[in-house]
Amino acid sequence: MPGRHFLQIPGPTNVPDRVLRAIAQPTIDHRGPAFAALARDVLDGLQRVFQTSQPVVIYPSSGTGAWEAALVNTLSPGDGVLMFETGHFAMLWRDMALRLGLQVELVPGDWRHGVDPRHVEQTLAGDRERTIKAVAVVHNETSTGVTSRVAAIRRAIDAAGHPALLLVDTISSLGSLEYRHDEWGVDVTVGCSQKGLMLPPGLGFNAISAKAQKAAASARLPRSYFDWEPMVRDNAAGFFPYTPATNLLYGLREAVRMLIDEGLANVFARHHRFGEATRRAVAAWGLEVLCADPEEYSDVLTAVMMPAGHDADAFRRIVLERFDMSLGAGLGRLKGQIFRIGHLGDFNDLMLAGTLSGVEMGLAAAGVPFMSGGVTAALDSLVDVRSVRL
Ligand SMILES: Cc1ncc(COP(=O)(O)O)c(C=O)c1O
């Protein structure tokens, strides 16, 4: 098809040309001085993105590897982990924890709400034996477009006076939604490259608090490749214990520069405008957003519920064939019932306008009942002077 494909899934996201060009350089000696300078640059920049002064480590892995690193470095066989059924990714992390031999206490959920901090406080207050060693939360549930309030969860843990570690998945929020690893008292933040960081897939991150590093000294789950200790040690001089993904690190340096140059506050405000405009479009179409609580709306993606009797995957297929745009599928138990519009990363007003136009035309082409005017509502929202960049 002529023109550019619209990649509007909630990650992997569009990789900016600047980042693509940065990646397209000769690979260098990963034990030489030029690499050390690159690594230090990247690691320092990442600390700014995570808003931490503590170590951040980078794995040549997808986000799933970074999930595993968070668990195996901090926990021992049989340790209790409090997890929440916020959606598909929370359940996959739970499955991993079970496979690793952890005892998961799962709080059931309806996939339309985030983690309730009151529930965290009550559960931890009732854990008198201190069997729960970690609370694991997905900040932005990519399968549902629902966020959880991490700062409030930290306060809930503190209110219960409980020593559990706080592990947070920011795989689809880092670099798009406000996130403060240090200020919010998170012990391990899990991230990856292919969403808000605007890179191809292939890098996983852990930001690690002093408390988590201390826990790692006595944690007994088997670990080797993902062990923090040799990574943090070698990173101090700008090196890695094994061959790093050199070219992705070139890209990461460029992506971090872009975020810092724009200003993180502006990046977050930009995503908020996209989230707001998209939600106004959905409301004008007469359709429903999956997220049930406006306080938990995601500015990264919007999951839209399909009217009964209509298959979201058939709609997505038509949008792909007719307009060359990829939208996110309903995952797990939401398959066929929702579609997800990604509005994150290297993205601007006109790209959103094009995306929503594709959705509106697709609804018509697929014979889905809707009211026209969603795109107009979104455009009105985007030109609203109150929503203009700070
Ligand atoms: C919130 C969340 N957690 C974890 C993952 C898994 O990451 P990956 O597919 O990079 O292994 C994803 C992937 O989309 C995700 O969105």
PDBQT file of the ligand as one rigid body, heavy atoms in Angstrom, charges set to zero:
ROOT
HETATM    1  C1  LIG A 401       2.147  -4.298  30.863  1.00  0.00    +0.000 C 
HETATM    2  C2  LIG A 401       2.974  -5.339  30.166  1.00  0.00    +0.000 A 
HETATM    3  N1  LIG A 401       3.707  -6.172  30.888  1.00  0.00    +0.000 NA
HETATM    4  C3  LIG A 401       4.472  -7.105  30.308  1.00  0.00    +0.000 A 
HETATM    5  C4  LIG A 401       4.525  -7.279  28.941  1.00  0.00    +0.000 A 
HETATM    6  C5  LIG A 401       5.378  -8.330  28.331  1.00  0.00    +0.000 C 
HETATM    7  O1  LIG A 401       6.447  -7.724  27.665  1.00  0.00    +0.000 OA
HETATM    8  P1  LIG A 401       7.180  -8.429  26.433  1.00  0.00    +0.000 P 
HETATM    9  O2  LIG A 401       6.150  -8.838  25.457  1.00  0.00    +0.000 OA
HETATM   10  O3  LIG A 401       8.136  -7.370  25.928  1.00  0.00    +0.000 OA
HETATM   11  O4  LIG A 401       7.929  -9.604  26.986  1.00  0.00    +0.000 OA
HETATM   12  C6  LIG A 401       3.766  -6.425  28.133  1.00  0.00    +0.000 A 
HETATM   13  C7  LIG A 401       3.783  -6.557  26.673  1.00  0.00    +0.000 C 
HETATM   14  O5  LIG A 401       3.061  -5.899  25.964  1.00  0.00    +0.000 OA
HETATM   15  C8  LIG A 401       2.978  -5.434  28.772  1.00  0.00    +0.000 A 
HETATM   16  O6  LIG A 401       2.234  -4.589  28.034  1.00  0.00    +0.000 OA
ENDROOT
TORSDOF 0
